Amino acid sequence: MFLALKELKHGKLRFLMIGIILILISWLVFILSGLGNGLNTLSAAVFKNMDAQYIAFEDGSRASLSRSIIGEEQIAKLEKQKDVQAAAPIGNKMATIQKEKSTKDEDKVDVAIIGVNPGTFVEPKIIEGSALSEKNSTNIIANIALKDKGFKIGDTVRIEGSHEKMKIVGFVENQSYNHVSAVFTTMDKWRAINFAAPGSDNGVQNPVNGIALKGENINPDSINKHLDSTEVVTKSEAIQGMPGYKEENGTITMMLAFLLAISTFVIAVFFYVLTLQKSNQFGIMKAIGASNGFLGKAIVSQVFVLSLFSILVGMGLAYGVAAVLPKEVPFLLDIKLVMIYGLVLLVVSLLSSLLSVRKITKIDPLQAIGRVE
C-alpha cells in the first residue's frame, strides 16, 4: 500500500485522468441504475407497495391483470387454502380523466383505475383526505402526483368516452401502474367502468382481474392443483407479467452489463500500459529482492484506492443529479442497488488489475536491467 500511495502522489496528472474516466463510468452506472429503478417503480408501484405476497389470476392469463377475468366467488375458496391469511380482489382499467368542467385537451390525464374493496389490505394508506367507502361508490382516492397536474380533494372528474363521474376524496403516495398515476375506486364502480359494454365480462359473475393473497408460506402449486380455474403466482412473477416490464427492465440491465464490461476493458488497458512503461523499474526492484507478490499487491492496492475514490465521487454526483431532476423524471436511487453496483464496480476494477499483475510476474530482472539507460 505504501508503494501504491507514493506512486499515486508522484504521478498526480496521470492518475487524475484515469480517475476522471472511472468517475464518469461509475456516475453513468448509478444514473442508469436510478433511471431503471425509477421506471420499474413507476411501472409497478401498485404491486410493489401492496401488502400481499401472491396474486391469483385466471388460468392461462400469463400472470397479467389485463388478460385475466375471474369470479369474485373464488375469494372464499382461496381463503380456505393452507397458509392463506386473507384474500382481496383487484381490478385494473387504463383510462383518461379530466375535471368535470374542463374542455381543454391539455387537462386530460392518463390514469390506471384500480378497483379494490374498501378496508381490505390492498387499499393503500391515505396521506391526505379520507379513505374509500362502500356507501359512496363514486368516490376515488388518487396518487399524490395528480396534485401537480392541478387535481385536488373535492374535484369531480369524468372519464373520457364514458358518462362515469367520480369525486376525489383522498390522496395516496407512490401508487402508479404501467407508468401512469393510479386512482382507486370500489370494485362495483370499477366493474361499471370496465365492463360497460355488453358481454365484455365473458359471462363471469362479479368479475375481477385478480385476487391478492396474504400469507408468507403459501404453496402456489398446491392451490393450482385444487382450483382448476385459477393460477397463483408470487408477487414478483405478477410484476414480471405486466406488459413491457421485462423488456424495459432487460434493456436497462443490458446497458449496465455493457457499461461494466467496457469499464473492465478500459481499466485493464490503462494499468497494463502503465505496467509496460515501468517494466524496467519493476525488473530492478525484483533484482534487489522485491517479490512478485509485493509488486502485485502494489498494483492491486493502487487500483483499489483509485477505484474506491472514483466510485464514491460517482455516487455523490448521482445523488446530486437526483436532487436537481424534476419530479416528472422517473429517477429513483435505491441505496441497496447503489451499494451493490458500487461493489460490483470495485470488484470489476480489481479483477481488471490482474492482467497487470500477470505481466509483472513475467518480467525478467536481468533483461530489465539490461534495458536501463
Beta strands, then each sheet from edge to edge (+ up, - down):
strand 1: 54-58
strand 2: 70-71
strand 3: 86-99
strand 4: 109-116
strand 5: 128-129
strand 6: 139-143
strand 7: 156-159
strand 8: 165-172
strand 9: 176-177
strand 10: 180-186
strand 11: 207-208
strand 12: 210-214
strand 13: 230-234
sheet 1: 5+ 8- 6- 10+ 4+ 3- 12+ 1- 13+
sheet 2: 2+ 11-
sheet 3: 5+ 8- 6- 10+ 4+ 3- 7+
sheet 4: 5+ 8- 6- 10+ 9-
end
